[in-house]
């Protein structure tokens, strides 16, 4: 039996030893493991989804958006206001452009964009009693009843989610935006004694999820 143990030990030592005529390279090292770069996405694929309420863009509005170098966001949304709250059923389609110059880390996973500035354009279908054509003569309203444009000012708090299988980073963000529109601003300028800044401001609260 002892002979078998001796033979097994000899075979093991031969297998572990370098082959004859070969020298062990003590200077080479194994290649360091590296994470492959994230896969590039097609330019037309949205980078995030958006869900918000308020801001003159609908009681509830949802859409998709694109980010450029984590500073410039372009979002496209569709909003909805029930007849109970809008006088008639309103469908609101909007586009927002926001620039966030700074991103400040608060912890390993939490960061804040303290300032976002930009503007929006919206088109509303169903307002001013569209269900009753001819109720108002042409020119009754000097302003557009279905198109609005205005400034936006806000901030965003982000939480870093685990990266995707392809290595792309993702964030879940909560944001607020203060806004106004062309009609509100003109009304304020024409009646500064009767209106305060709070009367012409709108507030929106929303979430953004990178996809």
Phi, psi and omega in degrees: 000322181298328179297323180295318178295321179295319180294319179296320179294322180294317179296321179295320180292324178293321180292327181280335183286150176293151181296155182299138178084000179250146177245149180280127179274107183271355183263338183281149178232155179292144180299136180291140178289140180225147178277127181297148180296150180301145178294137179286136180266150174301146185299331185275352182281128178301148180263340179204163174248152186230140173222125182213167175227144177084195178078012182076009182250010178129150173300321172225133178224141180221153180183197181230166181206171181231144179241139178241110179056031175061017180238324184248123180244136173239118183240143175237125186229156171237125182243168185214136173231122179295157180301327181303327184252344183248002183082324171213162181292124183249132171245124187239124178247129188218160174227135181237145175232122184228136178243127181240101187288336185231144170233119184249123177286134176256332176201190182298328184244344185253135177218165181224140167258100189290340183218126172230127181233148179174210182201177182213161172228138180223151175233127183248128176253129175109002184270172179052047175052051178300339181289351181237077182297143179085359181294325179242132180289159182299130182090001179302317175258123180284343181255163176291132181271351184231359180237134178224149175218144183190172181273161177224145177215129183198197181206161184217136177247128187238146175238127183283122176268165175303145181295157178287173180297335180268002175094006180279137177283152180222150177227148167249121188238143171248139184218161169230153178219130170262134182216177174208190176212173186300318182293316179298317183294318178295318179298323180293315180298322182281344184215060184292336179283332183264343182240145175249164178305326180296334181288338185249006180262145173241153180237131174236144176237136184205175177231144174233135179233121176291140181234000000 
